[in-house]
Amino acid sequence: MSIKLVAQTRTDLGKGASRRLRHAELVPGIVYGIGKDPISLTFEQKELRKIESVEAFYSSILDLEIDGTVEKVVLKALQRHAFKEQIQHLDLLRVDASHKLQTTIPLHFINADTNEALKAGGVLTQIMNEVSISCLPTDLPAFITADLANLEMGTSLHISDLVLPKGVESVELIKGTEYDRSIASISASKEKAEVTDEAEVATAE
C-alpha cells in the first residue's frame, strides 16, 4: 500500500507563524536527512487526519510530494494537541535505498486465544506496543508479530523472542543483551492468587 503526502514549502517560521497555520487548518512540518537541507513544510489538516488513521502510515515508506517533486520518507514524529483532535506538527525523514534506517514498528500479538495460561485464568499484560528496528528501506515490515502461543504463567515474552523478517534487526539488541526488554507477560489473576494463598495457609495449619 502506497501512502502519499502532499506538502507545500513554507518560509514563514516561528511560533506565531505555526499558530496562524493551525488556525487556517494547516499543519507545520519538516523533512530532513541523507545530507540534504531541511525543508519546512505545511500540510492540510483534513488530509493528514485521514491518513493518520491508517496503521501503515507509521511504519511504511511514504511518498512525499513537495511542490510537484516526490521524495521517499518515513514518519519520525507526530505531535497531537493535548485534548483537541488536531495534529500539531509532523517530522519526516528522507530515506536512501542503500542506507539502513531506524524506526519504530507496531507489534501484532497473536494466539492469545489458544494460550493455555490465559485459558486457565491468567492475565495478559502488554508492556510494549511497538519495537525499534534497523533495516534497509526495502526490508521495512508493516508490523512485527509477537506469538503468545507458548507463553507460560508467570513468564514474559522478550524482544529476543520475536522472529524478525530477513534483513531486520532490533535496535535494542544491537546495543546489547542487557537491553532485551519484556514486551508481554502472563500472571495469575488476583482472585486466583488469593485462593492459592488461602489454600497454602490452610495446609500449613
Backbone bond lengths (Angstrom), bond angles and torsions (degrees), N, CA, C in turn:
res aa  C-N    CA-C-N  psi(-1)  N-CA   C-N-CA  omega(-1)  CA-C   N-CA-C  phi
1 M - - - 1.467 - - 1.524 109.63 -
2 S 1.314 117.05 122.01 1.459 121.92 179.78 1.525 109.80 -96.21
3 I 1.324 115.58 127.85 1.465 120.97 179.40 1.522 108.79 -111.59
4 K 1.322 115.59 128.31 1.460 120.75 -177.01 1.522 110.56 -112.96
5 L 1.327 115.34 131.83 1.458 122.32 173.50 1.523 108.43 -110.64
6 V 1.311 116.07 135.39 1.465 120.80 178.08 1.524 108.32 -112.24
7 A 1.325 116.37 126.53 1.461 121.02 -177.25 1.521 110.86 -134.64
8 Q 1.327 114.11 160.14 1.461 121.73 173.85 1.524 108.01 -119.13
9 T 1.332 116.74 145.16 1.461 119.54 176.10 1.529 109.10 -71.46
10 R 1.344 115.34 152.76 1.470 119.49 177.93 1.527 109.26 -136.17
11 T 1.320 114.98 147.21 1.465 121.17 178.27 1.522 111.42 -117.74
12 D 1.337 116.38 -13.57 1.466 121.38 178.97 1.529 107.71 -84.13
13 L 1.342 116.98 100.68 1.455 121.65 -172.74 1.529 111.62 -109.99
14 G 1.346 115.86 173.28 1.458 121.04 179.04 1.516 112.38 103.33
15 K 1.360 115.34 168.76 1.468 120.89 -176.95 1.523 112.13 -62.92
16 G 1.340 115.67 -41.42 1.461 119.13 -179.62 1.516 111.62 -62.80
17 A 1.323 116.04 -41.30 1.463 120.74 179.21 1.524 110.83 -65.39
18 S 1.331 116.34 -40.69 1.468 120.25 179.12 1.517 111.13 -63.92
19 R 1.340 116.75 -38.79 1.471 120.38 177.55 1.519 110.78 -62.64
20 R 1.336 116.07 -43.05 1.465 119.70 -179.79 1.532 110.72 -63.83
21 L 1.316 116.64 -38.84 1.461 120.18 178.01 1.526 110.96 -61.60
22 R 1.327 116.39 -45.32 1.468 119.99 -177.69 1.526 111.28 -65.14
23 H 1.332 116.48 -36.44 1.470 119.47 176.51 1.524 110.81 -64.76
24 A 1.324 116.44 -26.94 1.469 121.70 179.41 1.529 111.73 -91.42
25 E 1.350 116.63 13.84 1.476 122.12 -179.79 1.524 112.25 62.83
26 L 1.338 114.91 33.93 1.462 121.57 174.48 1.527 109.30 -115.81
27 V 1.319 116.53 154.39 1.466 121.95 -177.69 1.526 109.45 -118.24
28 P 1.342 117.81 122.71 1.462 119.34 175.15 1.525 110.69 -73.18
29 G 1.319 115.85 149.28 1.457 120.17 178.99 1.509 111.05 -158.14
30 I 1.327 115.05 -179.80 1.457 120.45 179.81 1.523 109.47 -150.80
31 V 1.326 116.24 147.85 1.462 121.69 172.75 1.525 107.16 -125.31
32 Y 1.341 115.86 139.12 1.464 120.38 -177.30 1.530 108.96 -152.28
33 G 1.341 116.45 174.48 1.459 120.38 174.65 1.513 114.93 115.75
34 I 1.330 114.84 168.37 1.479 128.93 -178.81 1.535 112.77 46.81
35 G 1.322 115.52 40.52 1.458 120.61 172.46 1.510 116.38 78.87
36 K 1.329 117.42 3.08 1.463 120.57 179.29 1.529 109.98 -95.94
37 D 1.325 115.82 158.40 1.462 120.28 178.98 1.528 110.77 -65.93
38 P 1.341 117.16 142.39 1.469 119.74 173.51 1.527 110.22 -63.86
39 I 1.321 116.14 147.85 1.463 121.52 177.05 1.523 108.23 -126.03
40 S 1.326 116.66 125.81 1.463 121.39 175.41 1.521 108.99 -80.59
41 L 1.333 115.49 137.83 1.463 121.11 -170.73 1.522 111.88 -132.21
42 T 1.329 114.66 165.79 1.467 121.34 167.56 1.525 108.78 -130.34
43 F 1.334 114.56 144.75 1.460 122.31 178.86 1.524 108.98 -126.92
44 E 1.319 116.27 156.05 1.459 121.27 174.46 1.529 108.92 -76.80
45 Q 1.330 116.90 123.53 1.465 121.39 179.72 1.529 111.62 -55.73
46 K 1.322 115.97 -45.01 1.464 121.14 -177.28 1.526 111.51 -60.40
47 E 1.329 116.99 -43.24 1.466 120.69 -178.45 1.524 111.51 -69.88
48 L 1.331 116.47 -39.60 1.466 119.59 178.11 1.520 111.79 -63.83
49 R 1.323 116.55 -38.09 1.467 120.66 -179.63 1.523 110.85 -62.87
50 K 1.330 116.74 -34.47 1.469 120.32 177.07 1.525 110.40 -67.52
51 I 1.338 115.51 -45.11 1.461 120.84 -175.03 1.522 111.88 -71.16
52 E 1.336 118.01 -35.76 1.464 120.26 -174.55 1.522 112.96 -67.66
53 S 1.324 117.58 -15.29 1.463 120.43 177.90 1.529 112.13 -79.62
54 V 1.329 117.09 -8.08 1.467 122.45 179.93 1.525 108.89 -93.50
55 E 1.337 117.73 121.82 1.467 120.93 -176.10 1.526 112.28 -57.17
56 A 1.332 116.76 -36.98 1.465 120.87 -177.48 1.529 112.54 -62.16
57 F 1.320 117.70 -20.39 1.462 121.67 178.21 1.527 111.07 -57.94
58 Y 1.334 116.51 -32.38 1.462 121.64 -174.32 1.527 113.22 -88.77
59 S 1.322 117.99 -10.94 1.465 119.20 -172.56 1.529 113.35 -142.71
60 S 1.319 116.79 26.22 1.468 120.26 -178.70 1.524 110.82 -128.56
61 I 1.326 115.07 161.86 1.460 120.10 170.18 1.523 107.28 -74.03
62 L 1.321 116.29 125.60 1.462 122.14 -177.00 1.529 110.31 -104.44
63 D 1.317 116.03 149.10 1.466 121.70 172.61 1.523 108.23 -94.37
64 L 1.315 116.53 112.45 1.459 121.61 179.36 1.525 109.37 -102.44
65 E 1.335 116.15 115.92 1.463 121.17 177.39 1.518 109.33 -99.64
66 I 1.327 115.67 118.21 1.464 121.60 178.76 1.516 108.48 -117.53
67 D 1.316 115.92 111.31 1.469 120.78 179.30 1.523 111.60 49.82
68 G 1.337 116.40 40.44 1.456 121.67 175.96 1.515 116.00 93.66
69 T 1.341 118.15 -11.63 1.466 122.19 179.22 1.526 109.80 -102.03
70 V 1.346 117.27 134.71 1.467 121.62 -175.84 1.526 110.91 -105.45
71 E 1.340 115.68 133.17 1.462 123.09 175.09 1.524 109.13 -125.32
72 K 1.346 116.56 154.61 1.454 122.12 174.84 1.528 108.74 -91.71
73 V 1.337 116.29 128.72 1.465 121.10 -177.03 1.526 110.07 -142.16
74 V 1.338 115.04 166.90 1.464 121.42 168.30 1.525 107.92 -127.18
75 L 1.316 115.79 155.68 1.459 121.06 176.96 1.523 109.60 -75.00
76 K 1.331 117.30 128.11 1.464 121.52 176.59 1.515 112.12 -104.54
77 A 1.322 116.93 -35.61 1.467 119.53 -179.50 1.518 109.76 -157.98
78 L 1.323 115.16 142.15 1.459 121.97 176.19 1.523 107.56 -135.51
79 Q 1.322 115.97 121.12 1.464 120.98 -179.49 1.522 109.64 -103.21
80 R 1.339 115.22 130.89 1.465 121.27 177.80 1.525 109.91 -110.59
81 H 1.328 115.14 155.64 1.460 120.80 174.62 1.518 108.82 -66.06
82 A 1.332 116.07 147.48 1.466 121.09 -175.57 1.523 113.10 -59.88
83 F 1.346 117.84 -36.34 1.466 118.76 -178.08 1.527 113.89 -136.58
84 K 1.313 118.47 -13.65 1.461 120.79 175.94 1.527 110.19 -89.36
85 E 1.324 116.57 152.79 1.464 120.58 174.45 1.525 108.02 -81.61
86 Q 1.326 114.10 75.72 1.463 119.68 -173.48 1.525 109.77 -146.03
87 I 1.328 116.21 134.02 1.465 121.42 173.98 1.522 107.98 -85.55
88 Q 1.331 116.19 130.99 1.456 121.30 -175.02 1.532 113.70 -95.85
89 H 1.333 116.54 -35.51 1.468 119.41 -175.46 1.521 109.51 -162.97
90 L 1.336 115.36 153.26 1.458 121.59 -177.57 1.527 109.01 -133.94
91 D 1.343 116.52 129.55 1.461 122.13 174.09 1.522 108.75 -113.31
92 L 1.321 116.91 127.95 1.462 121.82 179.75 1.524 110.00 -123.23
93 L 1.330 116.03 143.00 1.460 122.33 -179.87 1.524 110.16 -114.04
94 R 1.316 116.60 125.27 1.467 120.30 175.11 1.527 109.78 -65.48
95 V 1.330 116.27 146.95 1.462 119.69 178.49 1.524 110.03 -122.55
96 D 1.333 113.74 149.27 1.461 122.46 178.33 1.518 106.50 -118.48
97 A 1.315 117.45 127.07 1.464 121.95 -175.80 1.521 113.01 -57.67
98 S 1.333 117.72 -23.28 1.465 120.98 -176.73 1.525 113.35 -96.91
99 H 1.329 117.78 -0.25 1.462 121.30 -178.33 1.531 110.77 -122.37
100 K 1.340 114.91 138.75 1.460 119.65 178.28 1.523 110.22 -68.87
101 L 1.320 115.32 148.28 1.456 121.18 175.63 1.522 108.76 -121.47
102 Q 1.317 116.06 159.29 1.460 122.10 174.46 1.518 108.60 -116.44
103 T 1.320 115.82 131.12 1.459 120.63 179.65 1.522 109.32 -155.58
104 T 1.315 117.25 172.81 1.463 121.45 177.74 1.524 109.45 -104.54
105 I 1.328 114.90 141.54 1.457 122.45 -176.24 1.526 108.47 -125.17
106 P 1.337 118.52 138.12 1.469 119.87 179.00 1.522 112.37 -67.19
107 L 1.330 115.27 148.79 1.462 122.16 174.33 1.518 109.21 -95.95
108 H 1.321 117.02 135.41 1.459 122.87 173.11 1.526 107.78 -111.10
109 F 1.332 116.58 113.42 1.464 121.30 -179.49 1.528 109.38 -85.49
110 I 1.344 115.83 130.41 1.465 120.31 -178.86 1.531 110.84 -126.93
111 N 1.335 114.93 161.38 1.468 124.79 174.18 1.528 114.55 67.04
112 A 1.329 116.89 22.82 1.466 118.98 173.18 1.527 110.26 -64.39
113 D 1.342 116.32 -31.80 1.467 120.44 -177.12 1.527 112.83 -71.25
114 T 1.330 118.09 -17.84 1.468 120.57 179.93 1.529 112.30 -107.14
115 N 1.313 117.63 0.04 1.461 121.01 -178.01 1.530 110.87 -71.66
116 E 1.332 117.12 125.43 1.465 122.17 -175.52 1.526 112.10 -66.73
117 A 1.323 117.68 -37.54 1.466 120.58 -180.00 1.529 111.29 -65.04
118 L 1.320 116.68 -37.91 1.466 120.17 177.79 1.519 111.02 -71.81
119 K 1.332 116.57 -36.08 1.467 120.03 175.74 1.525 110.98 -62.22
120 A 1.341 116.23 -31.47 1.465 121.64 -178.86 1.528 112.36 -82.97
121 G 1.317 117.10 5.32 1.463 120.52 176.55 1.510 115.10 103.58
122 G 1.328 117.16 7.30 1.454 120.26 178.17 1.522 112.01 -66.71
123 V 1.324 115.04 158.28 1.469 121.35 -178.78 1.533 108.89 -111.37
124 L 1.323 115.77 124.76 1.462 121.57 179.56 1.528 110.26 -88.58
125 T 1.320 115.90 129.29 1.461 121.76 174.07 1.524 108.80 -116.65
126 Q 1.326 116.62 118.01 1.464 121.36 177.13 1.524 108.07 -91.64
127 I 1.312 116.36 109.46 1.458 122.45 -174.65 1.523 111.50 -84.18
128 M 1.320 117.01 -35.08 1.463 122.56 179.48 1.522 109.66 -125.87
129 N 1.316 116.66 140.95 1.467 121.93 176.00 1.522 112.43 -108.15
130 E 1.330 116.07 -8.56 1.452 120.99 179.34 1.520 109.15 -150.45
131 V 1.311 116.36 162.86 1.461 121.50 -178.21 1.525 109.08 -137.58
132 S 1.329 116.39 144.99 1.465 121.26 179.44 1.520 109.88 -86.05
133 I 1.327 116.06 132.48 1.464 120.39 -178.60 1.523 111.09 -130.99
134 S 1.327 114.48 163.60 1.460 122.45 174.68 1.523 108.09 -128.86
135 C 1.331 116.61 130.79 1.466 120.57 179.80 1.526 109.84 -168.23
136 L 1.318 115.37 168.96 1.457 120.25 171.34 1.529 109.02 -71.97
137 P 1.318 118.36 150.74 1.469 120.34 179.94 1.527 113.75 -53.00
138 T 1.329 117.18 -35.71 1.469 120.22 -178.64 1.526 112.63 -71.42
139 D 1.345 117.41 -16.84 1.469 121.37 -179.89 1.525 112.74 -99.34
140 L 1.322 117.54 3.20 1.462 121.13 -174.21 1.526 111.18 -66.15
141 P 1.356 117.81 118.23 1.466 120.02 179.01 1.526 111.31 -84.99
142 A 1.319 116.64 157.01 1.466 120.85 177.64 1.521 110.80 -73.41
143 F 1.340 116.49 -31.04 1.465 121.82 178.93 1.520 108.92 -160.85
144 I 1.340 115.80 168.29 1.460 122.71 175.35 1.524 107.78 -116.78
145 T 1.326 116.96 134.01 1.464 121.71 -179.02 1.527 110.70 -87.48
146 A 1.328 115.96 131.86 1.465 122.62 174.78 1.526 107.39 -113.52
147 D 1.326 116.84 109.79 1.467 122.65 -173.89 1.528 110.43 -89.18
148 L 1.330 116.26 117.99 1.465 122.03 -177.94 1.521 112.94 -95.25
149 A 1.327 118.14 1.51 1.465 122.08 -170.63 1.522 113.30 -52.38
150 N 1.325 118.43 -44.25 1.464 121.50 -172.53 1.527 114.03 -107.27
151 L 1.326 116.97 12.38 1.466 119.71 179.53 1.529 109.68 -72.53
152 E 1.336 116.85 126.48 1.458 121.69 -174.73 1.519 111.89 -96.20
153 M 1.341 115.54 163.08 1.458 122.01 178.25 1.530 109.57 -59.02
154 G 1.334 115.37 133.17 1.458 120.09 177.69 1.516 114.87 79.40
155 T 1.322 117.12 11.58 1.468 120.38 179.74 1.528 110.44 -122.20
156 S 1.329 114.54 170.13 1.468 120.76 -177.77 1.521 111.07 -126.45
157 L 1.322 115.12 152.57 1.462 122.51 171.51 1.519 107.00 -97.07
158 H 1.331 116.91 130.31 1.459 121.42 -176.84 1.536 111.37 -109.88
159 I 1.323 114.74 167.26 1.465 119.89 176.86 1.522 110.74 -55.29
160 S 1.335 116.41 -39.09 1.467 120.84 -178.43 1.525 112.72 -66.44
161 D 1.334 117.55 -15.20 1.465 121.17 178.21 1.529 112.30 -83.64
162 L 1.317 117.02 -12.93 1.463 120.56 -178.84 1.527 110.56 -71.84
163 V 1.312 115.80 140.96 1.466 121.07 174.55 1.530 106.87 -95.31
164 L 1.317 115.75 104.72 1.462 120.71 -176.71 1.524 110.71 -88.25
165 P 1.325 116.96 145.14 1.474 120.13 177.40 1.527 110.98 -61.94
166 K 1.304 116.26 160.34 1.461 122.15 178.63 1.531 110.09 -57.89
167 G 1.320 115.64 132.80 1.458 120.66 178.08 1.512 114.22 87.99
168 V 1.345 117.36 -1.27 1.466 121.70 -177.33 1.524 109.63 -110.38
169 E 1.339 116.98 131.65 1.461 122.40 178.31 1.524 110.19 -122.80
170 S 1.331 115.55 151.23 1.457 121.20 174.45 1.521 109.31 -80.73
171 V 1.324 116.94 128.70 1.465 120.98 178.56 1.525 110.17 -62.26
172 E 1.344 117.00 -40.02 1.458 120.62 -179.78 1.525 111.47 -62.46
173 L 1.333 117.09 -44.33 1.463 120.26 -177.32 1.523 112.21 -73.34
174 I 1.328 117.41 -24.10 1.467 120.45 173.38 1.529 109.19 -63.41
175 K 1.333 116.37 -36.58 1.469 121.45 179.18 1.522 111.42 -67.96
176 G 1.347 116.75 -33.41 1.464 120.35 -178.77 1.514 111.40 147.69
177 T 1.344 116.53 160.13 1.467 120.85 -177.04 1.523 112.62 -65.29
178 E 1.331 117.31 -21.14 1.468 119.56 178.68 1.528 111.87 -68.28
179 Y 1.330 117.04 -11.85 1.465 121.16 178.04 1.532 112.03 -98.24
180 D 1.330 116.00 11.86 1.471 121.48 -179.63 1.527 109.71 -76.01
181 R 1.317 116.66 89.55 1.467 122.50 -173.85 1.521 112.27 -82.53
182 S 1.340 114.95 156.78 1.466 121.03 172.36 1.518 108.73 -76.52
183 I 1.332 116.80 139.11 1.460 119.72 177.28 1.526 111.84 -110.70
184 A 1.348 116.43 -20.11 1.468 120.32 177.84 1.522 108.62 -162.31
185 S 1.331 116.04 155.18 1.464 120.48 178.03 1.521 109.38 -147.23
186 I 1.332 115.11 158.78 1.462 121.34 174.98 1.523 108.08 -122.67
187 S 1.317 116.00 127.53 1.461 121.00 179.36 1.517 109.52 -128.88
188 A 1.339 115.78 160.26 1.458 120.41 177.66 1.519 109.23 -67.47
189 S 1.323 116.49 144.44 1.461 120.19 177.39 1.521 109.41 -66.31
190 K 1.323 117.03 157.80 1.463 121.96 -178.76 1.519 110.87 -58.94
191 E 1.345 116.02 -42.25 1.462 120.14 -179.05 1.519 110.89 -63.54
192 K 1.334 116.64 -42.44 1.467 121.26 -179.43 1.524 110.49 -65.46
193 A 1.341 115.82 -40.34 1.456 120.03 179.51 1.517 111.14 -64.40
194 E 1.354 117.06 -39.49 1.457 120.81 179.63 1.518 111.43 -65.62
195 V 1.339 116.91 -40.59 1.465 120.97 178.45 1.522 110.01 -63.22
196 T 1.330 116.63 -41.58 1.466 121.49 179.48 1.520 110.75 -63.65
197 D 1.340 116.83 -42.69 1.465 120.88 179.26 1.518 111.20 -62.83
198 E 1.349 116.27 -42.16 1.461 120.51 179.86 1.522 110.91 -64.28
199 A 1.332 116.54 -38.67 1.464 120.81 179.65 1.524 110.58 -66.36
200 E 1.341 116.22 -38.36 1.458 120.00 179.36 1.519 111.02 -67.37
201 V 1.338 117.03 -37.87 1.464 121.19 178.00 1.519 110.28 -65.32
202 A 1.349 116.44 -44.21 1.464 121.32 -179.79 1.525 110.76 -62.10
203 T 1.318 116.62 -39.82 1.468 121.20 179.30 1.522 110.50 -65.29
204 A 1.323 116.44 -39.89 1.463 121.20 -179.84 1.518 111.42 -65.75
205 E 1.356 116.31 -34.44 1.468 120.15 179.79 1.525 110.91 -73.70
